[in-house]
Each structure stands twice: as structure tokens, then as C-alpha cells.
Amino acid sequence: MTADPRLPELVSIACHDISAPLATVYGFARTLLKLGLDEPASRYVEMIDAASLQMGELVKQLSMVARIERGLYAPMLEAADSLELAHGAAEDLEAERLVVSGHGAAVSIEPEATRRALAQLARAAARYGGHDSVSFEVRGAELELAPVGRVAAPVVLGEDAKELSAAASALHVRAIGGSLEEQDGRLLIRLPAA
């Protein structure tokens, strides 16, 4: 079976087409939350709100993957501190899920997308490795994510597409000029220096 070369373009179109109705669902969920509904309706609307936000993130990731595959990804690179970036990724996750240490350096990245990518890689390493938490040891432009178990390694490297977020994150790191390498139960993420 051969891959259809139009697939990335079709995915881009689908992401665009999904965005409008998704924005409507999100907007009305937010409006309903402000009305102060009684239980259980308020809880249901909170679930719709959270799910629409999550779907929006998935559509963004899928759209980015399609742009990368089509050769149309043009990240807006900025200088940022790698340690601050890792701390931002930790803030995106549940409390104590990602422990950060080390020293930073200036890196040239797309701040929001790279922060999200680091958070998703850490989440996948914990989930597929069966760990409650993982850590980033920041050494300048290199971030060491550990532990990364045998099952988790192909997922965080983007080789085993068990989840969109991890595969898209690995693809993003490579697309901005970085690299990922598994080494003895650790994932070495090298970001481009500023």
C-alpha cells in the first residue's frame, strides 16, 4: 500500500475545517459556565469546556505535523533560556510530575510550541514508562529526560506512534533543528543554541 502524497494537504484542510465548529463549542461552553448553572449541568459544561480545549490542542498538533510533512513549517524562532523552558514545561503538567534541575543556556526555539513539546515528551515518558514522575536535568542546550523505559523510548522518539502528542513533539524538536536520542534509559534532547 502506498501513501497518498496528498494526505498532509488533506490533513491541513481537515484541521482548518474542524477549527471553526470547535471554537463555537468552546465559546458556548465558556458562556454557559459564566451563567452559573445548577448541578449536574455545570459539571457537564465544565467537561465539554475541558474536552474542547484538549481537542483544540490535538488539532494544533496535527496541523503542525501536516505543515512539517508538506515542507511548509516555518517556526518563529526566538532566543530563550533552556532552564526556564523546562520549568515552563513542568508547570504545564500536574504537580510533581516533572522535576527540573540544572543550568540553562540560550537556545533558539519556538517558545510556546517547544515548551508544550517538552511537556508532552515528559508526560509520555512517565505514562509509557509506568512512572509517577520524571525529571529534566538541564545542561545548557541539552535536556536529559529520565527515566525513559524500554517501552517509552520508541514513543518519545516518535518511532512508535501510540499517541499524537509524543510523535508531534519529537517531530517539532527535529523541525526546529534539535535532536532526540535515547541513551541508557534517558532521552537526550538537544535544542539549537541561540
HUCORPE-V34839 format. One record per residue. RES is the residue in three letters. PSI is psi in whole degrees, 0 to 359 (999 if undefined). OMEGA is omega in whole degrees, -180 to 180 (NA if undefined). D_FIRST is the distance of its C-alpha to the first C-alpha in Angstrom with 1 decimal. Layout:
res->RES psi->PSI omega->OMEGA d_first->D_FIRST
res->RES psi->PSI omega->OMEGA d_first->D_FIRST
This chain:
res->MET psi->127 omega->180 d_first->0.0
res->THR psi->146 omega->179 d_first->3.8
res->ALA psi->140 omega->177 d_first->6.7
res->ASP psi->121 omega->-178 d_first->9.3
res->PRO psi->345 omega->178 d_first->12.3
res->ARG psi->353 omega->-175 d_first->14.6
res->LEU psi->311 omega->179 d_first->13.7
res->PRO psi->324 omega->178 d_first->16.7
res->GLU psi->318 omega->178 d_first->18.9
res->LEU psi->322 omega->178 d_first->18.2
res->VAL psi->318 omega->177 d_first->18.8
res->SER psi->315 omega->179 d_first->22.0
res->ILE psi->317 omega->179 d_first->23.1
res->ALA psi->318 omega->179 d_first->22.6
res->CYS psi->318 omega->178 d_first->24.6
res->HIS psi->314 omega->-178 d_first->27.3
res->ASP psi->328 omega->179 d_first->27.5
res->ILE psi->330 omega->-174 d_first->27.7
res->SER psi->319 omega->-177 d_first->30.5
res->ALA psi->307 omega->179 d_first->33.1
res->PRO psi->329 omega->178 d_first->33.2
res->LEU psi->320 omega->177 d_first->32.9
res->ALA psi->324 omega->178 d_first->35.9
res->THR psi->313 omega->179 d_first->37.8
res->VAL psi->313 omega->-179 d_first->37.2
res->TYR psi->314 omega->-178 d_first->38.3
res->GLY psi->315 omega->-180 d_first->41.3
res->PHE psi->328 omega->175 d_first->42.6
res->ALA psi->316 omega->177 d_first->42.2
res->ARG psi->318 omega->179 d_first->44.3
res->THR psi->315 omega->180 d_first->46.8
res->LEU psi->325 omega->178 d_first->47.1
res->LEU psi->325 omega->-179 d_first->47.6
res->LYS psi->342 omega->-179 d_first->50.6
res->LEU psi->344 omega->180 d_first->52.2
res->GLY psi->57 omega->-179 d_first->53.0
res->LEU psi->158 omega->176 d_first->51.7
res->ASP psi->163 omega->175 d_first->53.0
res->GLU psi->147 omega->0 d_first->51.1
res->PRO psi->358 omega->-176 d_first->48.6
res->ALA psi->319 omega->-179 d_first->47.4
res->SER psi->323 omega->178 d_first->47.8
res->ARG psi->321 omega->179 d_first->45.6
res->TYR psi->319 omega->179 d_first->42.8
res->VAL psi->323 omega->175 d_first->43.0
res->GLU psi->321 omega->178 d_first->42.8
res->MET psi->319 omega->178 d_first->39.6
res->ILE psi->317 omega->179 d_first->38.2
res->ASP psi->310 omega->-179 d_first->39.3
res->ALA psi->319 omega->-179 d_first->37.8
res->ALA psi->322 omega->180 d_first->34.4
res->SER psi->326 omega->176 d_first->34.3
res->LEU psi->317 omega->179 d_first->35.1
res->GLN psi->317 omega->178 d_first->32.3
res->MET psi->323 omega->177 d_first->29.8
res->GLY psi->318 omega->177 d_first->31.0
res->GLU psi->317 omega->179 d_first->30.4
res->LEU psi->320 omega->178 d_first->26.8
res->VAL psi->319 omega->177 d_first->26.3
res->LYS psi->315 omega->-179 d_first->27.9
res->GLN psi->315 omega->-180 d_first->25.7
res->LEU psi->320 omega->178 d_first->22.5
res->SER psi->318 omega->179 d_first->24.0
res->MET psi->316 omega->179 d_first->24.9
res->VAL psi->316 omega->-180 d_first->21.4
res->ALA psi->319 omega->178 d_first->20.1
res->ARG psi->320 omega->178 d_first->23.1
res->ILE psi->313 omega->-179 d_first->22.5
res->GLU psi->331 omega->179 d_first->18.8
res->ARG psi->354 omega->-178 d_first->20.1
res->GLY psi->21 omega->-177 d_first->23.0
res->LEU psi->8 omega->-177 d_first->25.5
res->TYR psi->120 omega->180 d_first->26.9
res->ALA psi->81 omega->-178 d_first->30.6
res->PRO psi->145 omega->177 d_first->32.3
res->MET psi->91 omega->-175 d_first->36.1
res->LEU psi->138 omega->178 d_first->37.2
res->GLU psi->157 omega->175 d_first->40.7
res->ALA psi->138 omega->178 d_first->42.8
res->ALA psi->162 omega->177 d_first->43.1
res->ASP psi->128 omega->-176 d_first->44.6
res->SER psi->325 omega->179 d_first->42.0
res->LEU psi->317 omega->177 d_first->44.4
res->GLU psi->323 omega->178 d_first->44.8
res->LEU psi->315 omega->179 d_first->41.1
res->ALA psi->320 omega->177 d_first->40.7
res->HIS psi->322 omega->176 d_first->43.6
res->GLY psi->320 omega->177 d_first->41.9
res->ALA psi->320 omega->179 d_first->38.7
res->ALA psi->322 omega->178 d_first->41.0
res->GLU psi->332 omega->179 d_first->42.6
res->ASP psi->340 omega->-177 d_first->39.3
res->LEU psi->170 omega->178 d_first->38.9
res->GLU psi->155 omega->-178 d_first->41.2
res->ALA psi->136 omega->176 d_first->44.6
res->GLU psi->10 omega->-179 d_first->44.6
res->ARG psi->331 omega->-179 d_first->40.8
res->LEU psi->118 omega->179 d_first->40.7
res->VAL psi->132 omega->-176 d_first->43.7
res->VAL psi->136 omega->175 d_first->44.1
res->SER psi->172 omega->175 d_first->46.5
res->GLY psi->200 omega->-180 d_first->47.1
res->HIS psi->142 omega->-175 d_first->47.8
res->GLY psi->175 omega->175 d_first->45.9
res->ALA psi->165 omega->179 d_first->45.5
res->ALA psi->128 omega->177 d_first->44.5
res->VAL psi->157 omega->-180 d_first->40.8
res->SER psi->103 omega->-172 d_first->39.0
res->ILE psi->174 omega->170 d_first->36.5
res->GLU psi->102 omega->-166 d_first->35.6
res->PRO psi->304 omega->-175 d_first->38.0
res->GLU psi->313 omega->-178 d_first->36.8
res->ALA psi->322 omega->-179 d_first->33.0
res->THR psi->322 omega->176 d_first->33.8
res->ARG psi->313 omega->179 d_first->36.2
res->ARG psi->319 omega->-180 d_first->33.7
res->ALA psi->315 omega->179 d_first->31.1
res->LEU psi->319 omega->178 d_first->33.7
res->ALA psi->317 omega->-179 d_first->34.6
res->GLN psi->323 omega->177 d_first->31.0
res->LEU psi->318 omega->178 d_first->30.5
res->ALA psi->317 omega->179 d_first->33.8
res->ARG psi->316 omega->-179 d_first->33.0
res->ALA psi->320 omega->179 d_first->29.7
res->ALA psi->318 omega->179 d_first->31.6
res->ALA psi->312 omega->-176 d_first->34.3
res->ARG psi->308 omega->-175 d_first->32.1
res->TYR psi->347 omega->175 d_first->29.7
res->GLY psi->352 omega->180 d_first->32.6
res->GLY psi->32 omega->-178 d_first->34.9
res->HIS psi->147 omega->174 d_first->37.5
res->ASP psi->328 omega->180 d_first->39.9
res->SER psi->160 omega->176 d_first->40.1
res->VAL psi->174 omega->-178 d_first->38.9
res->SER psi->152 omega->170 d_first->40.6
res->PHE psi->120 omega->169 d_first->40.2
res->GLU psi->112 omega->-176 d_first->42.5
res->VAL psi->125 omega->178 d_first->42.7
res->ARG psi->82 omega->-177 d_first->43.8
res->GLY psi->236 omega->-178 d_first->43.9
res->ALA psi->358 omega->179 d_first->40.4
res->GLU psi->133 omega->176 d_first->38.9
res->LEU psi->127 omega->179 d_first->38.3
res->GLU psi->117 omega->178 d_first->37.9
res->LEU psi->126 omega->-178 d_first->36.3
res->ALA psi->154 omega->-9 d_first->37.4
res->PRO psi->152 omega->175 d_first->36.9
res->VAL psi->102 omega->-176 d_first->33.1
res->GLY psi->172 omega->-178 d_first->32.3
res->ARG psi->320 omega->-180 d_first->29.8
res->VAL psi->325 omega->-177 d_first->27.5
res->ALA psi->329 omega->-174 d_first->28.1
res->ALA psi->308 omega->-180 d_first->27.5
res->PRO psi->333 omega->179 d_first->23.7
res->VAL psi->311 omega->-178 d_first->23.9
res->VAL psi->338 omega->175 d_first->26.4
res->LEU psi->351 omega->-179 d_first->24.7
res->GLY psi->13 omega->-179 d_first->21.6
res->GLU psi->330 omega->179 d_first->19.5
res->ASP psi->103 omega->-173 d_first->19.3
res->ALA psi->68 omega->178 d_first->18.5
res->LYS psi->340 omega->176 d_first->20.9
res->GLU psi->143 omega->-177 d_first->22.6
res->LEU psi->317 omega->-174 d_first->22.1
res->SER psi->316 omega->-179 d_first->25.6
res->ALA psi->316 omega->-180 d_first->25.4
res->ALA psi->317 omega->179 d_first->22.1
res->ALA psi->323 omega->180 d_first->23.5
res->SER psi->316 omega->178 d_first->26.8
res->ALA psi->318 omega->178 d_first->25.5
res->LEU psi->319 omega->179 d_first->23.6
res->HIS psi->312 omega->-179 d_first->26.9
res->VAL psi->316 omega->179 d_first->29.1
res->ARG psi->323 omega->-177 d_first->27.0
res->ALA psi->335 omega->178 d_first->27.0
res->ILE psi->5 omega->177 d_first->30.8
res->GLY psi->11 omega->178 d_first->31.2
res->GLY psi->184 omega->179 d_first->31.6
res->SER psi->160 omega->176 d_first->30.0
res->LEU psi->138 omega->-180 d_first->29.3
res->GLU psi->130 omega->176 d_first->30.0
res->GLU psi->135 omega->-179 d_first->30.5
res->GLN psi->111 omega->175 d_first->33.7
res->ASP psi->51 omega->176 d_first->35.6
res->GLY psi->19 omega->179 d_first->34.7
res->ARG psi->151 omega->174 d_first->35.0
res->LEU psi->119 omega->178 d_first->32.8
res->LEU psi->116 omega->179 d_first->34.3
res->ILE psi->117 omega->179 d_first->33.5
res->ARG psi->122 omega->178 d_first->34.9
res->LEU psi->151 omega->-180 d_first->35.6
res->PRO psi->132 omega->180 d_first->36.6
res->ALA psi->149 omega->179 d_first->40.4
res->ALA psi->999 omega->NA d_first->42.3
